[in-house]
């Protein structure tokens, strides 16, 4: 048996190990090569895309490719100017500083950040207001990751020389991600399992890898060593995940629409969720999943598409088979 028990025990360490995101990888390759040719650090970059698409993994790979120090911090952990200054002062020459979830930074801290980048120094207040202390900063690469670029101040966005826009993965790309991770972990898996995980992975490596971990958990609980489709099916049943990767909340959403066109505030009330959560978290996948399970009419009401009605019917048939 392998000593690797978690899918995150291994991770890509070079651009060649990354799957998908061809546009992003091509931009990074050019930026790194230009930096090496000029003998300088890589340009600052803004990494944009939904959660779970590998923004943090790419940030770590950039540091590895540049053979330099890597520092990572969450935007939510930077609450004061002192927090921001401490992180900036800790960055070494030509190193990579990655601020994940940077949209969580307060506006005044975003301002301080881009001013520090411009001046390559920070200004610390002293007892004498006329003579603040100026401390130079090393020349480092700043990587900002966000799911919503427009929560960032425009001056900060404009100071990012590279815009790396991440998109959802195709099922074939998810299969490659899973296969690479399985080989690195040394797990035994029937390869017919991988397309089934990819189909439920919602175009997101993080979710696909989590399903792989769940299937392995079921496999090991049964005292077995090779992960099979049966293990995946049991894991999905335990977690309430259907054949398209929809969870219990999404399935209930579709069931609500079986009664006809419904407004989002009504759906949110039935689901006991904020309206914004329904419209920004739940609905985007339902709109793009399987060529669209729902649509919005001119009055803003939500309707099931033909695919949505078909999938809801299959869910009911599957539920009836267990009665």
C-alpha positions, -999 to 999 in steps of 0.1 A, spaced: 0 0 0 10 36 -6 19 60 21 -1 87 3 -36 88 18 -49 121 6 -53 135 -30 -35 166 -19 -5 147 -7 10 153 -42 6 183 -65 20 196 -98 55 209 -96 61 222 -131 41 237 -161 45 203 -179 25 186 -151 -5 210 -155 -35 198 -174 -60 221 -192 -59 259 -190 -38 261 -222 -42 298 -226 -30 304 -190 -1 281 -193 10 297 -226 10 331 -211 30 319 -180 55 302 -202 62 333 -222 63 355 -191 88 332 -173 110 329 -204 111 366 -209 120 371 -172 149 347 -175 161 363 -207 161 397 -190 175 384 -157 146 398 -136 115 386 -117 83 376 -135 56 403 -141 28 408 -116 -3 387 -125 -40 386 -117 -55 351 -117 -92 351 -122 -118 323 -122 -143 303 -102 -131 283 -72 -113 250 -76 -98 255 -110 -62 255 -99 -52 292 -94 -32 284 -63 -16 254 -79 -5 276 -108 9 302 -84 30 276 -67 42 262 -100 53 297 -111 75 300 -81 89 265 -87 96 273 -124 113 306 -113 133 286 -87 125 312 -60 109 316 -26 71 313 -24 49 330 1 11 325 2 -15 344 23 -53 346 23 -69 380 17 -91 375 47 -60 372 70 -49 407 60 -71 429 82 -48 459 89 -21 480 73 4 463 96 -6 429 82 -1 441 47 33 457 55 45 426 73 37 404 42 54 429 19 85 432 40 88 393 42 90 390 4 126 384 -8 143 395 -40 126 380 -71 103 359 -49 67 352 -55 40 365 -32 5 350 -37 -25 367 -22 -54 343 -25 -90 356 -23 -76 391 -28 -112 405 -33 -116 401 4 -90 429 10 -105 461 23 -104 490 -2 -79 511 19 -56 481 20 -58 476 -17 -48 512 -21 -18 507 2 -9 476 -18 -7 493 -52 10 523 -38 37 501 -23 41 484 -56 45 517 -74 70 531 -50 86 498 -41 86 509 -5 63 513 24 58 543 46 55 538 83 42 565 106 65 577 134 60 600 164 70 629 141 43 632 115 66 653 93 92 625 91 76 591 84 99 562 81 104 549 45 114 512 41 124 499 7 109 466 -6 125 439 -25 116 435 -62 92 405 -61 63 391 -82 28 397 -68 2 372 -78 -34 380 -69 -61 353 -71 -98 362 -72 -132 348 -81 -145 383 -88 -120 407 -103 -144 436 -102 -143 436 -64 -107 449 -68 -100 486 -72 -93 495 -109 -59 510 -102 -48 477 -85 -62 456 -115 -44 478 -139 -10 473 -122 -12 436 -130 8 431 -161 -7 396 -168 -44 387 -167 -47 349 -163 -83 339 -169 -92 303 -158 -121 284 -173 -139 252 -165 -123 219 -175 -137 195 -201 -145 159 -190 -115 147 -209 -92 171 -191 -106 161 -158 -99 125 -166 -62 135 -173 -61 154 -140 -74 123 -121 -51 99 -140 -20 120 -132 -29 123 -95 -36 85 -92 -3 76 -107 15 101 -84 -3 86 -54 3 50 -64 -34 41 -60 -50 12 -78 -81 23 -98 -101 8 -126 -98 34 -153 -134 30 -163 -141 49 -131 -124 81 -142 -150 92 -168 -177 87 -143 -159 109 -118 -153 135 -145 -189 135 -154 -198 144 -119 -168 168 -114 -187 199 -127 -157 210 -147 -137 216 -115 -106 196 -106 -111 202 -69 -145 186 -69 -134 157 -91 -105 150 -68 -128 152 -38 -150 125 -54 -119 104 -60 -110 107 -23 -146 97 -13 -145 66 -36 -112 56 -21 -126 60 14 -154 36 6 -129 12 -10 -106 11 21 -136 9 45 -145 -23 27 -109 -36 31 -102 -35 -6 -73 -19 -25 -86 -12 -60 -111 16 -64 -141 6 -86 -172 22 -101 -192 5 -73 -172 24 -47 -179 57 -65 -216 49 -67 -218 42 -30 -198 73 -21 -222 94 -43 -253 78 -27 -239 86 8 -232 122 -2 -265 127 -22 -247 134 -55 -264 124 -87 -251 114 -121 -244 151 -131 -227 160 -99 -257 179 -85 -261 178 -47 -292 178 -26 -298 216 -28 -295 216 -66 -318 186 -68 -344 203 -46 -341 235 -68 -351 214 -98 -379 198 -79 -393 233 -71 -394 242 -108 -414 211 -115 -444 232 -104 -439 257 -132 -421 291 -137 -408 304 -103 -392 336 -92 -357 334 -76 -369 350 -43 -395 322 -39 -369 295 -47 -345 311 -21 -373 311 5 -381 274 0 -344 265 1 -339 287 31 -309 304 14 -301 340 6 -313 351 -28 -278 361 -38 -264 326 -29 -291 310 -51 -284 333 -81 -246 335 -78 -237 300 -65 -264 275 -74 -278 288 -107 -246 293 -128 -239 255 -129 -276 246 -135 -276 270 -165 -244 256 -181 -248 220 -170 -257 195 -197 -265 223 -222 -287 239 -195 -311 225 -170 -328 258 -163 -335 291 -182 -348 325 -172 -378 340 -190 -384 377 -197 -401 382 -163 -370 368 -146 -388 336 -136 -368 303 -137 -380 274 -159 -369 239 -164 -355 231 -199 -362 199 -217 -329 186 -203 -339 197 -168 -372 179 -170 -355 148 -183 -329 149 -155 -356 155 -128 -376 125 -142 -345 103 -140 -339 114 -104 -374 104 -95 -372 71 -112 -339 64 -94 -355 73 -60 -385 51 -67 -362 21 -74 -350 23 -38 -385 23 -23 
